[in-house]
Each structure stands twice: as structure tokens, then as C-alpha cells.
Amino acid sequence: MAIMQGVTFVHGGFAKVGGIETFTTDLVLALNARQIPSEVICWSGRGKDENPALRKLSESGVRISRTDWRWGCRWGWPDRVMVTQQWGRVASAELLVFGKLLDSSAHRQLLPLNKRMVLITPYRPAEMWKNQSPTPEILNSLESIIVQAHAFEEDLRTFGYEGKIIILPLPPPEAVETHAWPASATLQVGFLGRLVPDKNVEYLIFSFSRLCETGVAAHLHVFGDGPERNMLQEIASGTGFADRIQFHGHQGHGEISKAINQCHLFAFTSRTEGLPIGSLEILARGRPVVGTPVGAFPEFLSGLLGTVAPLDDRSAFAASLMRVAKPILEGSISPTDVQQAYQRRFPRAQVIEEYLRAFGCSDSIDRENRAV
């Protein structure tokens, strides 16, 4: 196999906050550290609307080919403008990697180039394409699709994809020094993410309230911001437990570790997911997670890492929170125990090497190994 000359990530929109943006940044930097040149083609805001990750990538020597057009998303205009304006960069690329599919018209523009194309699914296909799925023509233009769980593979076959499917988690965050559980005897439950409809934080608030109604001393910390914040604050005010629910707002990258450390566990009540980077960062810091049976949660949330709870039963979700919290409050498990279970389930170096092989960079890996 020839040595890869580089990997071009065709990202589409690069939002200021988002798990797929975090994933792309992490993977590109990992490739860069192995001297495999990478480029990011995207459309994104500038100034205060710019994702700081783009600046970080640029400062690390990664080429960013960016288009400013961000209007008409419903009709796919930003993707189409990006492909047109960045045509030279796309046409010269050896491998195109998508963190999400472009608008169908924009993707069809790429087909005559006959490029190697790989998709990494951001969400479970059956959840992501519930209303409208890509055509088999578009799906089968992809050399391979990387998914985060076995159930995702079944979805792709149902949608008519006939190509290669690789089951591989997103590159897991580095494990860092763990901090002790919060000193408070009151259970500290956290949520970390965007306050948007798919995250279903309303259900978390009601489930948390059900937990409080059973007499459990608990506090809910909502870390994040978004269009639903005002509505969620009103819902919290009407539960009778408003004094136990705190909205902390947007957390900068440097604030996330502090946010995680002040909780015993975290809860995700999403309606759709892939493999949330936020949940992996939480586990990497030694805090377990309670999630709903969507995305990849059912395939990895068990044992010390946490559990899966129903999406339509507040009492059962509240009981799951308490079941995960019990050994923590009793002192029978430590954050280090959770972190070690995370490292066994998600070995970062091994996962990144598997991505390099999936991209056709295995010669680079073998060359590095021989040098060592």
C-alpha cells in the first residue's frame, strides 16, 4: 500500500460548539502529530462566532479552507457554495473524510471526481435519517462508513448501503488525573451539552424531580447553553425543586474539568445520539453516566461506566440515577475505578491506529513501529 499523502476532512458546517467538531479537531491533531498532513474544508463563522478549535488547528499547522457563506441551511446552500468555492482543494485531495454527509446536491457534485470517500457517522443512522435518508447512490459512493456500534451497521444495510462498514469508537479523550467525589453528602447530578430539542433536557428535569420526590437529597447541575435554556428554566421553576436545579450556562474548554469534578455522575436523556464525545470526556475523568437507549449508549454503558435508562419512564430513569449513585455514596467505588474501566473499554492509542488503518495510513504506522 502506498503511503498516504494526507487526509482531507470535508466538514460542512463547523459550529462554535458541537461534539462532531470536537471529534474532528482531536482526530486531525492526532494525524498531525504522526506527521500525516491533514486539511479541513468547512463553512464557519468568524470572530465571536468562530469555533476556537479552528484557530487551534490552524496554529498547529493544519490547513483550513473555509467559506463564510452560512445562510440557507434548509436548502443546503452553504454546502453547495463551499464545494464550489473550494473545488480546487477538493479536486486535489487524495482521501475525503466526512464527519456528516453534505447536502445531497453538494455531494453529487463530488461524484465525477471518483475520489476515495469515507463517512464517520455522527449519530445512529436510523435516528439521524428518520425523516429522509440519503439515496443508495450517495451512500454507495462511499468507500467505507465508520460507525460506533453494531446496531448502526444494521441500519446502514437497511438503507441500502453495500460497501465496507467499520465499527470503531470515536477517538476517546485522554484520561487525566481524577479528583475525589464531591465532599457533599447530597447527590450531585450533572448534564453537559447543548440545550436543544434532541438533548431532551426537559425529560431529565422531570426525572430528577421524581428522584427528589422520593426523599433523595440531590442537586442537578445543567452545564451548557442553547435556544431552550429559558424554556427549561421555566420548567424547572414549576417543579417545586427549582432551588435544587442550577443552570451554569456555556462552559469554555478550560471550565469543563471543573464542571465534571463537582458532580458524582452525569445523565443524558437524548432522543438521538452517536457516541457522544461529552460522555467520553466525563468517563475519562472518572464519573459514570446514565443514558437513554439511543445511539451507542446501549453498547458501552454498563458496569462501572454507568447504565441505560428508559426514555419514556421518569420514575425508572430516577431509579437508574440512584442505582448508579448508590456505590458512589457508599464509598465502594472510586473515580479511579471508573476511569480504569473507561481506559479498558476505550484504549485511545489503539483506536487512533485503527483510524489510520481505515484511512489507508497503515504504512505510516508500520514505519513508526519499525523506527522504535
Secondary structure in CASP SS format (residue, H / E / C, confidence):
PFRMAT SS
TARGET T0000
AUTHOR 0000-0000-0000
METHOD secondary structure of the structure
MODEL  1
M C 1.00
A C 1.00
I C 1.00
M C 1.00
Q C 1.00
G C 1.00
V E 1.00
T E 1.00
F E 1.00
V E 1.00
H E 1.00
G E 1.00
G E 1.00
F C 1.00
A C 1.00
K C 1.00
V C 1.00
G C 1.00
G H 1.00
I H 1.00
E H 1.00
T H 1.00
F H 1.00
T H 1.00
T H 1.00
D H 1.00
L H 1.00
V H 1.00
L H 1.00
A H 1.00
L H 1.00
N H 1.00
A H 1.00
R C 1.00
Q C 1.00
I C 1.00
P C 1.00
S E 1.00
E E 1.00
V E 1.00
I E 1.00
C E 1.00
W E 1.00
S C 1.00
G C 1.00
R C 1.00
G H 1.00
K H 1.00
D H 1.00
E C 1.00
N C 1.00
P H 1.00
A H 1.00
L H 1.00
R H 1.00
K H 1.00
L H 1.00
S H 1.00
E H 1.00
S C 1.00
G C 1.00
V C 1.00
R E 1.00
I E 1.00
S E 1.00
R E 1.00
T E 1.00
D C 1.00
W C 1.00
R C 1.00
W C 1.00
G C 1.00
C H 1.00
R H 1.00
W H 1.00
G C 1.00
W H 1.00
P H 1.00
D H 1.00
R H 1.00
V H 1.00
M H 1.00
V H 1.00
T H 1.00
Q H 1.00
Q C 1.00
W H 1.00
G H 1.00
R H 1.00
V H 1.00
A H 1.00
S H 1.00
A C 1.00
E C 1.00
L E 1.00
L E 1.00
V E 1.00
F E 1.00
G C 1.00
K C 1.00
L C 1.00
L C 1.00
D C 1.00
S H 1.00
S H 1.00
A H 1.00
H H 1.00
R H 1.00
Q H 1.00
L H 1.00
L H 1.00
P H 1.00
L H 1.00
N C 1.00
K C 1.00
R E 1.00
M E 1.00
V E 1.00
L E 1.00
I E 1.00
T C 1.00
P C 1.00
Y C 1.00
R C 1.00
P H 1.00
A H 1.00
E H 1.00
M H 1.00
W C 1.00
K C 1.00
N C 1.00
Q C 1.00
S C 1.00
P C 1.00
T C 1.00
P H 1.00
E H 1.00
I H 1.00
L H 1.00
N C 1.00
S C 1.00
L C 1.00
E C 1.00
S E 1.00
I E 1.00
I E 1.00
V E 1.00
Q C 1.00
A C 1.00
H H 1.00
A H 1.00
F H 1.00
E H 1.00
E H 1.00
D H 1.00
L H 1.00
R H 1.00
T H 1.00
F C 1.00
G C 1.00
Y C 1.00
E C 1.00
G C 1.00
K E 1.00
I E 1.00
I E 1.00
I E 1.00
L C 1.00
P C 1.00
L C 1.00
P C 1.00
P C 1.00
P C 1.00
E C 1.00
A C 1.00
V C 1.00
E C 1.00
T C 1.00
H C 1.00
A C 1.00
W C 1.00
P C 1.00
A C 1.00
S C 1.00
A C 1.00
T C 1.00
L E 1.00
Q E 1.00
V E 1.00
G E 1.00
F E 1.00
L E 1.00
G C 1.00
R C 1.00
L C 1.00
V C 1.00
P H 1.00
D H 1.00
K H 1.00
N C 1.00
V H 1.00
E H 1.00
Y H 1.00
L H 1.00
I H 1.00
F H 1.00
S H 1.00
F H 1.00
S H 1.00
R H 1.00
L H 1.00
C H 1.00
E H 1.00
T C 1.00
G C 1.00
V C 1.00
A C 1.00
A E 1.00
H E 1.00
L E 1.00
H E 1.00
V E 1.00
F E 1.00
G E 1.00
D C 1.00
G C 1.00
P C 1.00
E C 1.00
R H 1.00
N H 1.00
M H 1.00
L H 1.00
Q H 1.00
E H 1.00
I H 1.00
A H 1.00
S H 1.00
G C 1.00
T C 1.00
G C 1.00
F C 1.00
A H 1.00
D H 1.00
R H 1.00
I E 1.00
Q E 1.00
F E 1.00
H E 1.00
G E 1.00
H C 1.00
Q C 1.00
G C 1.00
H H 1.00
G H 1.00
E H 1.00
I H 1.00
S H 1.00
K H 1.00
A H 1.00
I H 1.00
N H 1.00
Q C 1.00
C C 1.00
H C 1.00
L E 1.00
F E 1.00
A E 1.00
F E 1.00
T C 1.00
S C 1.00
R C 1.00
T C 1.00
E C 1.00
G C 1.00
L C 1.00
P C 1.00
I H 1.00
G H 1.00
S H 1.00
L H 1.00
E H 1.00
I H 1.00
L H 1.00
A H 1.00
R C 1.00
G C 1.00
R C 1.00
P C 1.00
V E 1.00
V E 1.00
G E 1.00
T C 1.00
P C 1.00
V C 1.00
G C 1.00
A C 1.00
F H 1.00
P H 1.00
E H 1.00
F H 1.00
L C 1.00
S C 1.00
G H 1.00
L H 1.00
L H 1.00
G E 1.00
T E 1.00
V E 1.00
A C 1.00
P C 1.00
L C 1.00
D C 1.00
D C 1.00
R H 1.00
S H 1.00
A H 1.00
F H 1.00
A H 1.00
A H 1.00
S H 1.00
L H 1.00
M H 1.00
R H 1.00
V H 1.00
A H 1.00
K H 1.00
P H 1.00
I H 1.00
L H 1.00
E H 1.00
G C 1.00
S C 1.00
I C 1.00
S C 1.00
P H 1.00
T H 1.00
D H 1.00
V H 1.00
Q H 1.00
Q H 1.00
A H 1.00
Y H 1.00
Q H 1.00
R H 1.00
R H 1.00
F C 1.00
P C 1.00
R H 1.00
A H 1.00
Q H 1.00
V H 1.00
I H 1.00
E H 1.00
E H 1.00
Y H 1.00
L H 1.00
R H 1.00
A H 1.00
F H 1.00
G C 1.00
C C 1.00
S H 1.00
D H 1.00
S H 1.00
I H 1.00
D H 1.00
R H 1.00
E H 1.00
N H 1.00
R H 1.00
A H 1.00
V C 1.00
END
